Amino acid sequence: MRSFYEYILCKGRPFFGVAVKLASRLVLSIICCCILQIAWGGQPHWQRPGFIVDSFLEIALKNEHSPRKGVVRKWTTDIRYVFDHRVGNEAFNEKLTRMHLQQLAEITEVSIQPAKSRLEANLQIVFSTEQRLAVELKKDFHFGDHEINYMKRHSVCLGQFSTTPQGAIRQAIVIIPVDRARAKGLLVSCIVEELTQIMGLPNDSESVTPSIFNDQSIYILLTGLDYLLLKILYDPRLMPGMNSQQVLPVLRKIVDEFHQRHLIESAEQSVSKGELYSLLY
């Protein structure tokens, strides 16, 4: 019997007239947010405790590629990563990645550092090419031909993490075909989403917004809501393996405490302190 459970995390968005679609989504998002804020007395909808609770249950305890019943999955050990460069522009790709990993470490308080050796590494970050993708999916993800063809049609980049039966994440790998991602304007988005998802937030949902965990959203960097989801997941009161019934009362208490400490209303300001924000904006 296998001792690890695997979760596949994919990023794939249709690419057609990206600039036009992003602009139209931005306008629509602004209109919707204005309507919701007026309806709720000026408070953004994502800052409402009930919405945060529902969003966490949707993103943390579900996975569209796994039939298993949802439980909390999170790292309980230090993360030691290694880069595997199979394409050029190594320094730039590493710079973007290190910036995001630093922010994840600051938010979750998990130690995320370069591994001293490949044997020590429990997170492998692969920068590759579209041409090599089929071979790597077979080698690193053990995919069959049907799965490979599906992934190549519908996904740009992907990640996978393995857990113990109790839900503690032990290993993860992220593969980014750089040429494919850059052609679709999704290099930064791939880095941010895949590395955030392997922290234990594996699901995507159109009901969760504003968030990188929404394939219909315009966001490429962490939002205030994403910041809160990460903070909640790595609260020590949420233990790996807890199911939704066990999570719910603890989750509500955490969100209430966040509200009392004004962490919710300051989340957007806090998350925007990440280095990627100053680099891109």
DRENKETI-171263 format. One record per residue (C-alpha): x, y, z. Coordinates in steps of 0.1 Angstrom, whole numbers. Last residue first. Layout:
+-------+-------+-------+
|     x |     y |     z |
+-------+-------+-------+
|     X |     Y |     Z |
...
+-------+-------+-------+
***
This chain:
+-------+-------+-------+
|     x |     y |     z |
+-------+-------+-------+
|    41 |   475 |   -98 |
|    60 |   445 |  -109 |
|    92 |   447 |   -88 |
|    76 |   464 |   -59 |
|    48 |   438 |   -58 |
|    73 |   409 |   -62 |
|    91 |   420 |   -31 |
|    61 |   414 |    -9 |
|    47 |   444 |    10 |
|    15 |   441 |    -9 |
|     4 |   413 |    14 |
|     2 |   435 |    45 |
|   -18 |   463 |    28 |
|   -43 |   438 |    15 |
|   -45 |   421 |    48 |
|   -51 |   452 |    69 |
|   -89 |   448 |    72 |
|   -85 |   412 |    80 |
|   -57 |   415 |   105 |
|   -77 |   439 |   126 |
|   -69 |   420 |   158 |
|  -105 |   414 |   165 |
|  -112 |   403 |   130 |
|   -82 |   379 |   130 |
|   -96 |   365 |   163 |
|  -130 |   359 |   147 |
|  -113 |   342 |   117 |
|   -94 |   319 |   141 |
|  -125 |   311 |   161 |
|  -145 |   303 |   129 |
|  -117 |   280 |   117 |
|  -115 |   262 |   150 |
|  -152 |   255 |   149 |
|  -151 |   244 |   112 |
|  -119 |   223 |   112 |
|  -132 |   192 |   130 |
|  -163 |   190 |   109 |
|  -143 |   198 |    77 |
|  -117 |   170 |    84 |
|   -85 |   174 |   104 |
|   -56 |   154 |    88 |
|   -29 |   180 |    93 |
|   -36 |   202 |   124 |
|   -53 |   236 |   125 |
|   -45 |   250 |   159 |
|   -10 |   259 |   148 |
|   -23 |   286 |   125 |
|    -6 |   277 |    92 |
|   -38 |   273 |    72 |
|   -53 |   305 |    86 |
|   -23 |   326 |    77 |
|   -23 |   311 |    42 |
|   -60 |   318 |    37 |
|   -56 |   353 |    50 |
|   -29 |   362 |    25 |
|   -50 |   347 |    -3 |
|   -78 |   370 |     8 |
|   -55 |   401 |     7 |
|   -44 |   391 |   -28 |
|   -13 |   371 |   -38 |
|     1 |   380 |   -72 |
|   -12 |   372 |  -107 |
|   -48 |   384 |  -102 |
|   -71 |   388 |  -132 |
|   -95 |   361 |  -121 |
|  -112 |   334 |  -141 |
|   -88 |   306 |  -129 |
|   -97 |   315 |   -93 |
|   -71 |   304 |   -68 |
|   -51 |   336 |   -75 |
|   -78 |   353 |   -54 |
|  -103 |   381 |   -53 |
|  -125 |   361 |   -53 |
|  -134 |   326 |   -43 |
|  -166 |   314 |   -61 |
|  -147 |   306 |   -93 |
|  -128 |   279 |   -74 |
|   -94 |   264 |   -76 |
|   -81 |   238 |   -51 |
|   -47 |   229 |   -38 |
|   -42 |   252 |    -8 |
|   -15 |   231 |    11 |
|    18 |   249 |     6 |
|    19 |   233 |   -28 |
|    -8 |   257 |   -39 |
|    14 |   287 |   -31 |
|    43 |   274 |   -52 |
|    19 |   267 |   -81 |
|     1 |   300 |   -80 |
|    31 |   324 |   -76 |
|    54 |   307 |  -101 |
|    27 |   302 |  -127 |
|    14 |   338 |  -124 |
|    49 |   351 |  -128 |
|    53 |   331 |  -160 |
|    17 |   336 |  -173 |
|    19 |   359 |  -203 |
|     8 |   332 |  -226 |
|    41 |   330 |  -245 |
|    59 |   334 |  -212 |
|    43 |   303 |  -198 |
|    49 |   281 |  -228 |
|    85 |   292 |  -231 |
|    91 |   287 |  -194 |
|    76 |   252 |  -191 |
|    71 |   254 |  -153 |
|    73 |   222 |  -133 |
|    67 |   222 |   -95 |
|    76 |   194 |   -72 |
|    65 |   186 |   -37 |
|    75 |   164 |    -8 |
|    65 |   158 |    29 |
|    31 |   174 |    33 |
|    14 |   163 |    65 |
|   -20 |   149 |    59 |
|   -22 |   120 |    83 |
|   -17 |    94 |    56 |
|    16 |   112 |    49 |
|    15 |   138 |    21 |
|    27 |   142 |   -14 |
|    27 |   174 |   -35 |
|    23 |   180 |   -72 |
|    27 |   211 |   -93 |
|    17 |   223 |  -127 |
|    23 |   246 |  -156 |
|     3 |   257 |  -186 |
|   -26 |   234 |  -184 |
|   -55 |   224 |  -207 |
|   -41 |   209 |  -238 |
|    -7 |   197 |  -225 |
|   -24 |   183 |  -194 |
|   -50 |   163 |  -213 |
|   -24 |   148 |  -236 |
|    -2 |   139 |  -206 |
|   -31 |   123 |  -188 |
|   -40 |   101 |  -218 |
|    -4 |    92 |  -224 |
|     2 |    80 |  -188 |
|    15 |   102 |  -161 |
|    43 |    92 |  -137 |
|    46 |   128 |  -123 |
|    84 |   133 |  -125 |
|    93 |   109 |  -154 |
|    61 |   107 |  -174 |
|    53 |   144 |  -169 |
|    89 |   152 |  -176 |
|    90 |   134 |  -210 |
|    57 |   151 |  -221 |
|    70 |   185 |  -210 |
|   104 |   184 |  -228 |
|    92 |   204 |  -259 |
|    72 |   228 |  -237 |
|   104 |   238 |  -220 |
|   119 |   236 |  -185 |
|   122 |   253 |  -152 |
|   119 |   227 |  -125 |
|   114 |   236 |   -88 |
|   120 |   206 |   -65 |
|   108 |   208 |   -29 |
|   119 |   182 |    -3 |
|   156 |   189 |    -8 |
|   182 |   172 |    15 |
|   193 |   147 |   -11 |
|   196 |   174 |   -36 |
|   222 |   191 |   -14 |
|   224 |   222 |     9 |
|   188 |   229 |     2 |
|   178 |   265 |    -4 |
|   155 |   279 |    24 |
|   119 |   280 |    34 |
|   113 |   280 |    72 |
|    76 |   281 |    77 |
|    63 |   313 |    94 |
|    33 |   311 |    71 |
|    33 |   348 |    59 |
|    70 |   354 |    61 |
|    79 |   321 |    45 |
|    54 |   326 |    17 |
|    69 |   361 |    11 |
|   104 |   346 |     9 |
|    92 |   319 |   -15 |
|    78 |   347 |   -38 |
|   110 |   366 |   -40 |
|   130 |   335 |   -44 |
|   109 |   325 |   -74 |
|   112 |   358 |   -92 |
|   150 |   358 |   -87 |
|   154 |   322 |   -97 |
|   137 |   328 |  -130 |
|   159 |   359 |  -136 |
|   191 |   341 |  -128 |
|   183 |   310 |  -149 |
|   175 |   328 |  -181 |
|   181 |   295 |  -200 |
|   162 |   262 |  -199 |
|   165 |   229 |  -181 |
|   172 |   245 |  -148 |
|   164 |   223 |  -117 |
|   162 |   245 |   -87 |
|   164 |   230 |   -52 |
|   142 |   237 |   -22 |
|   143 |   229 |    15 |
|   110 |   234 |    33 |
|   111 |   230 |    71 |
|    88 |   204 |    85 |
|    51 |   204 |    94 |
|    40 |   213 |    59 |
|     2 |   215 |    54 |
|   -28 |   194 |    44 |
|   -61 |   198 |    61 |
|   -86 |   171 |    51 |
|  -109 |   167 |    21 |
|  -124 |   134 |    12 |
|  -103 |   117 |   -14 |
|  -113 |   118 |   -51 |
|   -84 |   141 |   -60 |
|   -80 |   163 |   -91 |
|  -105 |   190 |   -82 |
|   -90 |   193 |   -47 |
|  -110 |   203 |   -17 |
|  -101 |   210 |    19 |
|   -79 |   241 |    15 |
|   -96 |   260 |   -13 |
|  -133 |   255 |    -6 |
|  -131 |   252 |    32 |
|  -109 |   284 |    32 |
|  -133 |   303 |    10 |
|  -163 |   294 |    31 |
|  -146 |   307 |    63 |
|  -134 |   338 |    45 |
|  -169 |   345 |    32 |
|  -185 |   340 |    66 |
|  -160 |   364 |    82 |
|  -167 |   392 |    57 |
|  -134 |   407 |    44 |
|  -139 |   391 |     9 |
|  -171 |   411 |     4 |
|  -153 |   444 |     7 |
|  -170 |   465 |    34 |
|  -186 |   497 |    22 |
|  -220 |   492 |    39 |
|  -226 |   457 |    25 |
|  -247 |   466 |    -5 |
|  -224 |   495 |   -15 |
|  -194 |   473 |   -11 |
|  -210 |   446 |   -33 |
|  -219 |   470 |   -61 |
|  -185 |   485 |   -61 |
|  -168 |   451 |   -61 |
|  -190 |   440 |   -90 |
|  -181 |   471 |  -110 |
|  -144 |   468 |  -103 |
|  -144 |   431 |  -112 |
|  -162 |   438 |  -145 |
|  -137 |   465 |  -155 |
|  -108 |   442 |  -146 |
|  -124 |   413 |  -164 |
|  -128 |   434 |  -196 |
|   -92 |   446 |  -194 |
|   -79 |   411 |  -188 |
|   -99 |   397 |  -217 |
|   -87 |   424 |  -241 |
|   -51 |   420 |  -231 |
|   -53 |   382 |  -233 |
|   -69 |   380 |  -268 |
|   -72 |   343 |  -266 |
|   -53 |   322 |  -241 |
|   -75 |   298 |  -222 |
|   -62 |   293 |  -186 |
|   -43 |   263 |  -173 |
|   -26 |   261 |  -139 |
|   -25 |   226 |  -125 |
|   -21 |   211 |   -90 |
|   -19 |   174 |   -87 |
|   -23 |   159 |   -52 |
|    -5 |   127 |   -42 |
|   -12 |   106 |   -11 |
|    18 |    89 |     4 |
|    23 |    55 |    21 |
|    13 |    34 |    -9 |
|     0 |     0 |     0 |
+-------+-------+-------+
***
